[in-house]
């Protein structure tokens, strides 16, 4: 059977998954569905792999390489805009608040494409080796792949020859981009708690206002990239949350905000982390406040594609996609995919595919309004078009796998 035969299944599965997302480490229904579909396809199924909801399907077909194919399963605490009939209306509690849940990073396309690719591989009888299909939890919190490492080594001590993964991006549907070397940045997460002295809003002179102090830090942190990092060294420092206070006439005794950084070089990473510490504690000293508490959160490694494996995948993509395959420039987004390959010290390749109407994307690029007109990952309107997104993602996974299977 061909892609055309499986297309209805892939599209229906995508709609189903898009409408029913689950947050990181809570993917119980999604994981059960992935396991059910793997069994239907004839795979040996392992559930609860690792510290969360990981699912692994195994298809052994004689002698040959072992190829790991990965899709991530978790959604995000984002309330989806009403745009498609299969929109998500799911809600959950996140950080103490009830909020909408959405596949705002396209993991639903990853799962649907991998399930479709596995069925195509099952139908094909001209390859040999072993396929290890990994449905991974908690990519968004960067602990899902790491939490599966020990269990993967224990259950599959023979190891793998290569790990393959992909991600939908805000580009034209039908396009595929790959490259050797660094393709995604390292990420650090810091939680800063500023300690002040609370009091009445009418008597600020009796307090050390942690809101003003933290706000000053947030502004100063923006100068790190613009004034302490060379223009040739790509980096990002983002403050993504800010929490303080309970009432307009009460100055609280603390404020908390969270920082996310992205870097490609370890010296740049160290420089940024040092600058954050210096600015935060320096502002506390100037304000006469106690030192702030800085706690480390999630860490994501650099994603560095193996040179030889990436070249093999690139050649296969050239043959399959022609001029729709191009070179992927390094992205400041981050991934935990490499932790899966690191379980055995194996090489890996991670590539990107577009998910939006090619005409809209082309027009936006022509006008110079791409960043405005094409939704970015994690936005409430990041809803890829079904086709040719799913056909492209499914074909890419099959093509990459077949580049290694004997």
Buried (B, 14 or more C-beta within 10 A) or exposed (E): EEBEEBBEBBBEBBBBBBBBBBBBBBBEEBBEBBBEBBEEBEBEBBBEBBBBBBBBBBBBBEEBBBBBBBBBBBBBBBBBBEEBEBBBEBEBEBEEEEBBBBBBBBBBBBBBBBBBBBBBBBEBEEBEBBBBBBBBBBBBBBBBBBBBBEBBEEBBEEEBBBBBBBBBBBBBBBBBBBBBEBBBBBBBBBBBBBBBBBBEEEEEEEBBBBBBBBBBBBEBBEEBBEEBBEEEBBBBBEBEEBEBBEEEEEBBBBBBBBBBBBBBBEEBBEBBBEBBBEBBBEBBEEBEBEEBEBEEBBBBBBBBBBEEBBBBBBEBBBEBBEEBBBEBEBBBBBBBBBBBBBBBEBBBBBBBBBBBBBEBBEBBBEEEEBEEBBBBBBBBBBBBBBEBBBBBBBBBBBBBBBBBBE
